[in-house]
Amino acid sequence: MHIRDLPFADPGRPDVRSGPRFLLWLGRTQVGGQAKAMFWGTVNMASVALFPLAAGLAVQAVVDRSGARLALAAGLMLLLGTIMALADMMLHRVSVTNWITAAARVQQLLARKAAELGATLTRRVAAGEVVAVSTGDVEKIGWFVESVSRFMAALLTTLVLCVSLTIYQPLLGLVVAAGVPVLALAVLPLLPHATRRADEQREKAGRATELASDTVAGLRVLRGIGGEELFLSRYRRASQEVRRAAVRSARMWALIAAVQVVLPGLLLIAVVWYGVRLVREGRIEVGELVTVYGMVSFLLLPLRHFEEIAQAYSFSRPSAARAARVLGLERVGPPDGDREATGPGPRGDLYDPVTGLLAPAGRLTAVVCGDPDAAGRLADRLGGHADGGATDGTPSVLLGGVALDDLPLGAAREAVLVQDKDPVLLSGTLAELLDVPSSGAVAAEAALAAAQCDDVLASLTRSSAEGSDDPMRARITERGRSLSGGQRQRLALARSLITDPEALVLDEPTAAVDSHTEARIADGLRRLRAGRTTVVFTSSPLLLDRADQVAFLQEGRVATVGTHAELLRTDPAYRAVVTRRTDEEPDAADEEIDKAMDDKALDMDAKALDVELAGFEKAEADEGEQIGEQIGGTA
C-alpha cells in the first residue's frame, strides 16, 4: 500500500476485543510494509555494525604497514557507507508510509463508525474523547505500528552481532553476549511506572480537551451569564494538571533513557579494559580490539530502538484501548454481512411505539413537544439513530410495519432522513454541498426554491472570489460561517429536500428565519413533499397551520392529535405551548387582543373616512374652479 493509494477501499473489520489485540490486527494488515521496513532496517544496521570491522582492518593494515590491505579496507568503507545511506533512505520512506497508512486506516474506521452511529456516538462516548482518539491517539497508534519493524530489525542485528563477536573473538564476544541481555532487560522494572504515568497524562489531557470543547461550544451562553472567568479558571487548573502529569511522565522516561546510556557505557568500559589487557598479553591484535570496540559502540543504536518500542507501546496501548472502545460500539441491526441494502426499502406509515406517534404515509405531520431535548431524542429515534435500541428492550420505530433496527444500514438511511436542529454545512462549492445521494426526483433548483434560498444564492454570488455569476460555483466556508444562521438553515433544508427520502424528519427547520420567509418555506415544503411522509418538530404557528395533522406530546406520550385550529380551540395545554401563555392568561389576553383589534379597526375606519372626506372636498373645489374658468372664458 502506497500513500498515493489512500484512502483504503475497505479499511477492514478490526479486532476490538482489547487494545493489544487491535494493535496486533493493525500489524497484520500491514505485513508487506512491515517486511520491507524490517529488511531495509536490517541492511542499514548491518552496514553500520560492519563499519567497525573495516575500521579495524584499516588500523591493523597501518600497524602491519600493508598498503594493499589499507586500500581494501578503504574500499570496504566506501561500499558500506553507500549501502548505509541507501538503506537509511529506503527505511525512512517505508517507515513513514507504514505510519501514515496505519493512522489513515484508523481514521477511516472511526469515520465509518461515526457515520454508522450518527448522533448517538456523542451520547455513548464523550465528545472530547472522540476528538482525542481521532487526533493524538491515531498518531500514537501509527507510531507503534511503524516502530515494530525497526525494533525487529534491531533485535535481529543484535543477535547476529553477538554471535559474530563470539566467533570472531571468543574472549571479548562472551563478555558482550553476557552483557547485552542485561542492558536490554534493565529497564523492564521501570516500564510499569512509566506506563502508569503516561496513562495518567493521557487521562488528564482527555479531560482538559473535553472541558475545552464544551467551553467553546457554550461560549455564547457563558458570555451571556458572565461565566467566562469561571470556566477559564477551570481550564487553567486542568491545564496545570496536564502539565504536572507530563513532567512526571517525562522524568520517568528520562530515567529510562539515562539507564540506556549509562549501562552501555559501563559495558564499553569493561570491554576496553579487558581488551587492553588481552592486547598487552598478546592474545589479540590491536585491530581486533578496535573492531570489538566499534561493534560494542554500535549496540547503542539498537538499544535506543528497544527503548523506543517500550515507549511507543506504553503510549499506544491506552490509545488503542480507547480506539477499540469507540470502534466496538455497535448499531443494533442485521449482521455486518447484511449491511448492504438490497431492493426497494419499506414504505408506509412511520410509527413510534414508545410515544405512540403515528405519521401517516404521504402526509405532513407536525409534532409539538414542550421539551426541546425530548423532541431531539424522538427525532433521532424516528431515524433509527437512538441510543440503545433493541439492546435495552426498547421497541424499534416501524416504517410500513418493518422495524428500522431490522433493516440493513443502507436501507434504513435511504428510507428515513433526519435533519438535526443545528445541521452542519461542509466546506466547498454549493454544487458539492448539494451533491448528495438522492432519488433524482427533486432537482437542486426546485429544492432551493422551496427552501427560499434566492437571497442566499445572491449573497454567494456577490462574495464569490472567482467572480463567477453561477452561484453553484461559489464556495462555502467551513461550517458555513460566512452565512447567517437563517441562510445556513435554509441551505441545509434544501440539501435534505434533494435527497427525497421516503420519510423526512425535520427538527425545527425554520427556527432562525423570519415569519414571512417561514410562511413561504412552509408552502414550498408542503408542495415539494406532496405524496411523501414528512415529520416536522416545531412550535411555529405558520408551520403548524399548514400541516395535515398535529401531534401534541406530553410526558413522553402523544396526548392529542388534530389540526392546528382544532387543538388551539380544544386543548389548553397545547395552546399554552404554542402561544407561550399559561392557562390563566388566555381569557384576559384574548379580551385585550379583541379590544385592541376593535380600537385599531375604529382608528382605521376614522382615518379612511377622513381621507374620503378630504378627497370629496378637493374634488368639489376643483370642479368649482373649472366652472369659474368656463364662465370667465365665455364673458
C-alpha positions in Angstrom: 0.0 0.0 0.0 1.4 3.4 -1.0 0.4 6.8 0.3 -0.9 7.8 -3.1 -3.4 4.9 -3.0 -5.1 6.3 0.1 -7.9 6.1 1.2 -8.5 2.4 1.5 -11.3 0.9 -0.5 -12.2 -1.1 2.6 -10.3 -0.5 5.9 -11.4 -3.9 7.2 -13.1 -5.2 10.3 -10.8 -4.6 13.3 -10.3 -6.8 16.3 -11.7 -4.5 19.1 -11.7 -7.0 22.0 -8.8 -5.1 23.6 -6.1 -2.5 22.9 -3.3 -5.1 22.3 -5.5 -7.2 20.0 -6.3 -4.0 18.0 -2.6 -3.2 17.6 -1.9 -6.8 16.6 -4.7 -6.6 14.0 -3.2 -3.4 12.6 0.2 -5.0 12.3 -1.2 -8.0 10.4 -2.9 -5.7 7.9 0.5 -4.2 7.0 2.6 -7.4 6.8 4.1 -6.3 3.4 5.1 -2.9 4.7 6.5 -4.3 7.9 8.5 -6.8 6.0 10.0 -4.1 3.7 10.8 -1.9 6.7 12.4 -4.8 8.6 14.5 -5.7 5.5 15.9 -2.2 5.0 16.3 -1.7 8.7 18.4 -4.9 8.9 20.5 -3.8 5.9 21.1 -0.4 7.4 22.1 -1.7 10.9 24.2 -4.5 9.4 26.2 -1.9 7.4 26.6 0.2 10.5 27.7 -2.8 12.5 30.2 -3.9 9.9 31.8 -0.5 9.6 34.0 -1.1 12.7 35.3 -4.2 11.0 36.5 -2.1 8.1 38.0 0.4 10.5 39.8 -2.4 12.4 41.2 -3.8 9.2 42.5 -0.3 8.3 44.1 0.1 11.7 45.7 -3.3 11.5 46.9 -2.6 8.0 48.6 0.6 9.2 50.3 -1.4 12.0 51.4 -4.1 9.6 52.4 -1.4 7.0 50.3 -3.1 4.3 49.2 -0.7 1.6 47.0 -3.3 -0.2 45.0 -4.2 2.9 44.6 -0.5 3.7 43.2 0.1 0.2 40.9 -2.9 0.6 39.7 -1.5 3.9 39.1 1.9 2.3 37.0 0.3 -0.5 35.0 -1.7 2.1 34.3 1.5 4.0 33.1 3.2 0.8 30.8 0.3 0.0 29.4 0.1 3.5 28.8 3.9 3.5 26.9 3.7 0.2 24.8 0.8 1.4 24.2 2.6 4.7 22.9 5.7 3.0 20.7 3.9 0.6 19.2 1.6 3.3 18.6 4.5 5.6 16.7 6.4 2.9 14.5 3.5 2.0 13.9 2.7 5.7 12.7 6.2 6.3 10.4 6.1 3.2 8.9 2.7 4.2 8.6 3.6 7.9 6.7 6.9 7.2 4.5 5.0 4.8 3.6 2.4 7.5 2.9 5.2 10.0 0.7 7.2 7.7 -1.2 4.2 6.3 -1.8 2.8 9.8 -3.1 6.2 11.0 -5.2 6.6 7.9 -6.8 3.1 8.4 -7.7 4.0 12.0 -9.2 7.4 10.9 -11.3 5.6 8.2 -12.5 3.1 10.8 -13.5 6.0 13.1 -15.2 7.9 10.3 -17.2 4.8 9.3 -18.2 4.2 12.9 -19.3 7.8 13.2 -21.4 7.5 10.1 -22.9 4.3 11.3 -23.9 5.5 14.8 -24.8 9.0 13.8 -25.9 11.4 16.6 -25.8 8.6 19.2 -22.0 8.5 19.1 -21.5 11.5 21.3 -24.2 10.3 23.7 -22.3 7.0 24.2 -18.8 8.5 24.2 -17.8 11.9 25.4 -17.1 14.4 22.5 -13.7 15.2 24.0 -12.7 11.5 23.9 -13.8 11.2 20.3 -11.6 14.2 19.4 -8.7 12.8 21.4 -9.0 9.4 19.7 -9.2 10.9 16.2 -6.2 13.1 16.6 -3.5 12.3 19.2 -4.4 8.7 19.7 -4.3 8.0 16.0 -0.7 9.3 15.8 0.5 7.2 18.7 -1.1 4.1 17.3 0.7 4.7 14.0 3.9 5.4 15.8 3.9 1.9 17.5 2.9 0.1 14.3 5.8 1.6 12.3 8.3 1.2 15.1 7.7 -2.6 15.4 9.6 -3.3 12.2 12.6 -1.2 13.2 12.6 -3.0 16.6 12.6 -6.4 14.9 15.5 -5.3 12.7 17.4 -4.1 15.7 16.8 -7.3 17.6 17.9 -9.5 14.7 21.0 -7.4 14.1 21.9 -7.5 17.8 21.6 -11.3 18.0 23.7 -11.8 14.8 26.3 -9.3 16.1 26.6 -11.1 19.5 27.0 -14.5 17.7 29.5 -13.0 15.3 31.6 -11.4 18.0 31.7 -14.7 19.9 33.0 -16.4 16.8 35.4 -13.6 15.8 36.9 -13.0 19.2 35.5 -15.5 21.8 37.1 -13.9 24.8 35.5 -10.4 24.3 32.5 -11.8 22.5 31.4 -13.8 25.5 31.6 -10.6 27.7 29.4 -8.7 25.1 27.0 -11.6 24.8 26.5 -11.8 28.6 26.1 -8.0 28.9 23.6 -7.3 26.1 20.7 -9.1 27.7 21.3 -7.3 31.0 21.2 -4.0 29.1 18.0 -4.9 27.2 16.2 -6.1 30.3 17.4 -3.5 32.8 14.6 -1.0 32.0 11.8 -3.5 32.4 11.2 -2.8 36.2 10.8 0.9 35.2 8.3 0.4 32.4 5.2 -0.2 34.6 5.8 3.1 36.4 6.3 4.9 33.1 3.1 3.3 31.7 1.0 4.4 34.7 2.3 7.9 34.5 1.7 8.0 30.7 -1.9 6.8 31.3 -2.4 9.4 33.9 -1.1 12.1 31.5 -3.4 10.9 28.7 -6.4 10.8 31.0 -5.9 14.3 32.3 -5.3 15.5 28.7 -8.6 14.0 27.6 -10.4 15.7 30.4 -8.8 19.0 29.5 -9.8 18.5 25.8 -13.3 17.7 26.7 -13.6 20.8 29.0 -12.2 23.0 26.3 -14.6 21.7 23.6 -17.6 22.1 26.0 -16.5 25.6 26.8 -16.1 26.6 23.2 -19.4 25.1 22.3 -21.2 27.1 25.1 -19.1 30.3 24.8 -22.1 32.4 23.7 -24.1 31.3 26.7 -21.2 31.8 29.0 -20.7 35.4 27.9 -24.4 36.0 28.4 -24.3 34.9 32.1 -20.8 36.2 32.8 -19.3 32.8 33.3 -16.2 33.1 31.2 -13.8 33.6 34.1 -15.2 30.6 36.0 -14.7 28.2 33.1 -11.3 29.8 32.2 -10.1 29.2 35.8 -11.3 25.6 35.5 -9.4 25.1 32.3 -6.3 26.7 33.8 -6.5 24.1 36.7 -7.0 21.3 34.2 -4.1 22.5 32.0 -1.8 22.7 35.0 -2.7 19.1 36.0 -1.8 18.0 32.5 1.5 19.9 32.7 2.4 18.3 36.1 1.4 14.8 34.8 3.5 15.4 31.6 6.5 16.4 33.7 6.2 13.3 36.0 6.0 11.1 32.9 8.9 12.8 31.2 11.1 12.3 34.4 10.5 8.6 34.2 11.3 8.4 30.6 14.4 10.5 31.2 15.5 7.9 33.8 14.9 5.1 31.3 17.0 7.0 28.7 19.7 7.6 31.3 19.8 3.9 32.1 20.1 3.1 28.4 23.2 5.4 28.2 24.9 4.5 31.4 24.7 0.7 31.2 26.1 0.5 27.6 28.8 2.9 28.7 29.8 0.6 31.6 29.8 -2.3 29.2 32.0 -0.4 26.8 34.4 0.5 29.6 34.6 -3.1 30.7 35.2 -4.3 27.1 38.0 -1.8 26.6 39.7 -2.5 30.0 39.6 -6.3 29.3 40.6 -5.9 25.7 43.7 -3.8 26.6 44.8 -6.5 28.9 44.4 -9.1 26.2 46.4 -6.9 23.8 49.2 -6.4 26.3 49.3 -10.1 26.8 49.5 -10.6 23.0 46.3 -12.7 22.9 44.5 -10.4 20.4 45.6 -7.8 17.9 45.1 -4.0 18.1 42.9 -4.1 15.0 40.7 -6.8 16.6 40.3 -4.6 19.7 39.3 -1.7 17.6 36.7 -3.9 15.8 35.2 -5.1 19.0 35.1 -1.6 20.5 33.3 -0.3 17.4 30.8 -3.1 17.4 30.0 -2.6 21.1 29.6 1.1 20.4 27.2 0.2 17.7 25.0 -1.6 20.2 23.9 1.8 21.5 21.8 2.2 18.3 19.6 -1.0 18.7 19.3 -0.3 22.4 17.7 3.0 21.6 15.2 1.1 19.4 14.5 -1.1 22.4 13.7 2.0 24.4 11.6 3.4 21.6 9.4 0.3 21.2 8.8 0.3 25.0 7.9 3.9 25.0 5.7 3.6 21.9 3.8 0.6 23.4 3.3 2.4 26.7 1.7 5.4 24.9 -0.1 3.5 22.2 -1.7 0.8 24.4 -4.2 3.1 26.2 -4.7 4.9 22.9 -5.5 1.6 21.2 -7.8 0.7 24.1 -9.8 4.0 23.6 -9.9 3.5 19.8 -11.1 -0.1 20.3 -13.8 1.1 22.8 -15.1 3.5 20.2 -14.9 1.1 17.3 -16.6 -1.6 19.4 -19.8 0.4 19.6 -22.4 -1.3 17.5 -25.7 -0.3 15.9 -28.5 -2.7 16.6 -29.4 -4.4 13.4 -28.5 -7.1 10.9 -25.1 -8.8 10.9 -22.3 -7.0 9.2 -22.5 -9.1 6.1 -26.1 -7.9 5.5 -25.5 -4.2 5.7 -25.8 -3.5 2.0 -29.3 -2.5 1.0 -30.9 -4.8 -1.5 -34.1 -3.9 -3.4 -36.5 -1.1 -2.6 -36.9 0.0 1.0 -40.1 -0.2 3.0 -43.0 2.2 2.5 -45.9 3.2 4.6 -46.7 4.9 8.0 -43.9 5.9 10.3 -44.8 4.7 13.8 -43.0 5.0 17.2 -44.4 2.5 19.7 -42.7 4.3 22.6 -44.5 7.6 22.2 -47.4 6.4 20.1 -46.6 8.9 17.4 -48.1 7.9 14.0 -47.1 9.8 10.9 -49.4 8.7 8.0 -47.7 7.9 4.7 -47.7 10.7 2.2 -48.8 13.4 4.7 -47.2 16.3 6.5 -47.2 15.7 10.3 -46.2 18.4 12.8 -45.1 17.4 16.3 -45.3 19.8 19.2 -43.2 19.0 22.3 -42.7 21.3 25.2 -39.2 19.8 25.9 -36.7 20.6 23.1 -34.3 17.8 24.3 -37.1 15.2 24.2 -38.0 16.4 20.7 -34.4 15.9 19.6 -34.3 12.4 21.1 -37.6 11.5 19.4 -36.3 12.8 16.1 -33.2 10.6 16.4 -35.4 7.6 17.3 -37.5 8.1 14.2 -34.4 7.9 12.1 -33.0 4.8 13.8 -30.2 6.8 15.5 -31.4 6.3 19.0 -29.1 5.0 21.7 -29.6 1.5 22.9 -32.3 0.3 20.6 -33.1 -3.3 21.0 -30.3 -3.9 23.4 -32.2 -2.2 26.3 -35.6 -3.7 25.4 -36.9 -0.5 23.7 -39.0 -1.4 20.7 -37.8 0.0 17.3 -39.6 2.6 15.2 -41.6 1.0 12.4 -41.8 2.1 8.8 -44.6 0.4 6.9 -44.7 -2.2 9.7 -40.9 -3.0 9.4 -38.6 -2.3 12.3 -35.8 0.1 11.4 -33.4 -1.8 13.6 -34.0 -4.9 11.4 -33.2 -3.1 8.2 -29.7 -3.1 6.7 -27.9 0.2 7.5 -28.0 1.4 3.9 -31.7 0.7 3.6 -32.5 2.4 6.9 -30.6 5.6 5.9 -32.3 5.7 2.5 -35.8 5.2 3.9 -35.6 7.9 6.7 -33.6 11.0 6.8 -33.3 13.2 9.9 -32.1 16.8 9.8 -30.7 17.9 13.1 -31.7 21.2 14.7 -28.2 22.5 14.1 -27.2 21.0 10.7 -23.5 21.2 9.6 -22.5 22.6 6.2 -19.3 21.2 4.8 -16.8 23.5 3.1 -16.7 23.5 -0.7 -18.8 24.8 -3.6 -22.6 24.9 -3.4 -22.7 22.3 -6.1 -20.6 20.0 -4.0 -22.8 20.7 -0.9 -25.9 19.6 -2.8 -24.2 16.6 -4.5 -25.7 14.1 -2.1 -27.2 10.6 -2.6 -30.8 11.1 -3.8 -33.7 9.5 -5.8 -33.2 12.1 -8.6 -36.8 13.1 -8.5 -36.1 16.5 -6.9 -33.8 18.9 -8.8 -31.5 21.3 -7.0 -33.3 24.3 -8.4 -36.7 23.1 -7.0 -35.2 22.3 -3.6 -33.6 25.7 -3.4 -36.8 27.5 -4.4 -38.8 25.5 -1.8 -36.3 26.5 0.9 -36.5 30.2 -0.2 -32.7 30.4 -1.0 -32.9 33.2 -3.5 -31.2 35.7 -1.3 -28.6 33.0 -0.3 -27.7 32.4 -3.9 -27.4 36.2 -4.5 -25.1 36.5 -1.4 -22.9 33.7 -2.5 -22.6 35.1 -6.0 -21.6 38.5 -4.6 -19.0 37.0 -2.3 -17.5 34.6 -4.9 -13.8 35.1 -5.1 -13.8 33.7 -8.7 -16.1 36.4 -9.9 -18.5 33.8 -11.4 -22.2 34.5 -11.9 -23.0 30.9 -11.3 -23.9 30.5 -7.6 -23.3 26.8 -7.8 -19.6 27.5 -8.2 -19.5 29.8 -5.2 -17.5 28.5 -2.3 -19.0 27.9 1.2 -16.5 28.3 4.1 -16.1 25.8 6.8 -19.4 25.1 8.6 -20.9 27.9 6.5 -19.5 30.6 8.9 -19.7 33.3 6.2 -23.6 32.9 6.1 -26.2 33.9 8.7 -27.9 31.3 10.8 -31.1 31.5 8.7 -29.1 31.1 5.5 -27.3 28.1 6.8 -30.6 26.6 7.9 -32.3 27.1 4.5 -29.3 25.6 2.6 -29.4 22.6 4.9 -33.2 22.2 4.3 -32.6 22.4 0.5 -30.0 19.6 0.8 -32.4 17.4 2.8 -35.2 18.0 0.2 -32.9 17.0 -2.7 -32.4 13.5 -1.1 -36.1 12.9 -1.4 -36.3 10.1 1.2 -39.4 8.1 1.8 -39.7 9.7 5.2 -38.2 13.1 6.1 -37.8 14.2 9.7 -37.0 17.9 10.3 -36.2 19.3 13.8 -37.0 23.0 14.0 -36.1 23.6 10.3 -37.1 27.3 10.4 -36.1 28.4 13.9 -33.6 31.1 12.5 -35.7 32.6 9.7 -38.2 35.5 9.8 -42.0 34.9 9.8 -42.6 36.0 6.1 -39.8 33.6 4.9 -41.1 30.9 7.2 -44.6 31.1 5.7 -43.2 30.7 2.2 -41.0 27.8 3.3 -44.0 26.1 4.8 -45.9 26.4 1.5 -42.8 25.2 -0.5 -42.2 22.3 1.8 -45.8 21.1 1.6 -45.8 21.5 -2.2 -42.5 19.7 -2.8 -43.1 16.9 -0.3 -46.6 16.1 -1.6 -47.2 12.3 -1.5 -44.2 11.8 0.8 -44.1 11.3 4.5 -42.8 14.3 6.4 -42.5 14.9 10.1 -41.7 18.4 11.4 -40.8 19.1 15.0 -41.9 22.8 15.5 -44.0 25.1 17.6 -44.3 27.7 14.9 -48.0 28.5 14.1 -47.1 29.1 10.5 -45.8 25.6 10.0 -48.5 24.0 12.3 -51.3 25.7 10.3 -50.1 24.1 7.1 -49.6 20.5 8.5 -52.2 17.8 7.6 -52.2 16.8 11.3 -50.5 18.0 14.5 -49.5 15.6 17.3 -49.0 17.1 20.8 -46.7 15.2 23.1 -46.9 15.4 26.9 -44.7 13.5 29.3 -43.2 11.4 26.5 -46.5 10.3 25.0 -48.8 11.6 22.3 -51.6 13.3 24.2 -53.8 14.7 21.3 -53.9 14.6 17.5 -55.7 17.0 15.3 -55.3 20.1 13.1 -53.7 23.2 14.5 -57.0 25.1 14.6 -58.8 22.3 16.4 -56.1 21.9 19.1 -56.0 25.6 19.7 -59.7 25.6 20.5 -59.9 22.4 22.4 -56.6 21.8 24.2 -55.4 24.5 26.7 -52.0 22.8 27.2 -51.3 22.8 23.5 -52.4 26.5 23.3 -50.1 27.3 26.2 -47.1 25.7 24.4 -47.8 27.2 21.0 -48.8 30.7 22.1 -46.4 30.8 25.1 -49.2 31.6 27.6 -50.3 29.9 30.8 -53.7 28.5 31.4 -54.8 31.6 33.5 -53.8 34.1 30.8 -55.9 33.2 27.7 -59.3 34.8 28.6 -57.9 38.2 29.7 -55.3 38.2 26.9 -58.0 37.4 24.3 -60.1 40.2 25.6 -57.2 42.6 25.4 -56.4 41.5 21.9 -60.1 41.8 20.8 -60.3 45.3 22.4 -57.0 46.3 20.7 -58.3 45.0 17.4 -61.6 46.9 17.8 -59.7 50.1 18.6 -57.4 49.6 15.7 -60.4 48.9 13.4 -62.2 52.1 14.6 -59.0 54.1 14.1 -58.7 52.7 10.6 -62.3 53.5 9.8 -61.9 57.1 11.1 -58.8 57.6 9.1 -60.5 56.1 6.0 -63.5 58.5 6.5 -61.2 61.5 6.9 -59.3 60.6 3.7 -62.6 60.1 1.9 -64.0 63.5 3.0 -60.8 65.2 2.1 -60.9 63.7 -1.3 -64.5 64.8 -1.7 -63.8 68.4 -0.7 -60.8 68.5 -3.0 -62.8 67.2 -5.9 -65.6 69.7 -5.2 -63.1 72.6 -5.1 -61.5 71.5 -8.4 -64.9 71.3 -10.0 -65.8 74.9 -8.8 -62.5 76.2 -10.3 -63.3 74.6 -13.6 -66.8 76.2 -13.8 -65.4 79.6 -12.9 -62.8 79.4 -15.7 -65.5 78.4 -18.2 -67.7 81.4 -17.2 -64.8 83.8 -17.5 -63.9 82.5 -20.9 -67.4 82.9 -22.1 -67.6 86.5 -20.9 
